[in-house]
Amino acid sequence: MEQKKIYICNNQVAYTDTEKEAVFYLKEDLSSDEARVFFDQARAKGSAQFEDDNDRQFTLFYSNGLFTLRKR
């Protein structure tokens, strides 16, 4: 799958079509303050797990200045 990139809360995030629901959830459904919590945790611990309103589970990874979304 083709990897795409988008900015969410001023952070560049890599994802594929498999994670498009997570992109919508972080960018559109949550407030920027709510979404920023996941970015802060991923930056501090290397990853942050979350689920969207439809119980789909995702992980936001952080490594070497890059954020990546993956479906679990």
N, C-alpha and C positions, 0 to 999 in steps of 0.2 A: 504494500500500500504506500501511496505517496505521502510523505511527511509534509505537513503544513505548519505555518507559524502565525501566531496572532499575539497581540499585546493585551494582557489582562492586568489591571492594577499596575500599569507601567512596567510590567515584566513580560519579556518575550517567552512564549510557551510553544513548544513543539507538540504536535498531535497528529493523529490520522483520522480518517472518517469514523473509525470505531469509537473515538472519544468525542465526537461532535456534541453529544448530549452534555458531557462534562464542561465543554467550552461554554455552551449556552448557560448552564447552571452557574458557573463562576462569573461569567460576564454580564448576564442579563437577569438571572433570577435572584441572586444575592446582591446585597448592597456592597459597595467597594470595601467598607470596613469589615463586613462578614467574610468576604473572599480573601482579604488580606491576611486573615488569621491562618489560612492554609499555606499561603506563600511564606509567612514568617516561620511556621512550623517546619516546612520543607527545607527552608534555608538553614534553620538551626539543627535539624535532626537528619536531614538527607531525604526525607519523604513525609508526606501527609496523606492519610487515607480519609476518604469521605464518600458519601453516597448522595445521589440527587433525590428529588422528590418522588421518583418512581422506583426507589430502592436499587438503582444501578450503582455498582461499586467501582470506584476509581482510586488511583494513587497519583499524587503529584510528586514527582521526583525532582531533586535539585542536586546538580553536580557540576563543578567547575564553572559556575556562573550561568548554567543553563537549566531551565525548567522543562520537564517532559511529563505529559499526561499519559497514563496507561489504564486501560480497563482491567478490572480484576475478575 
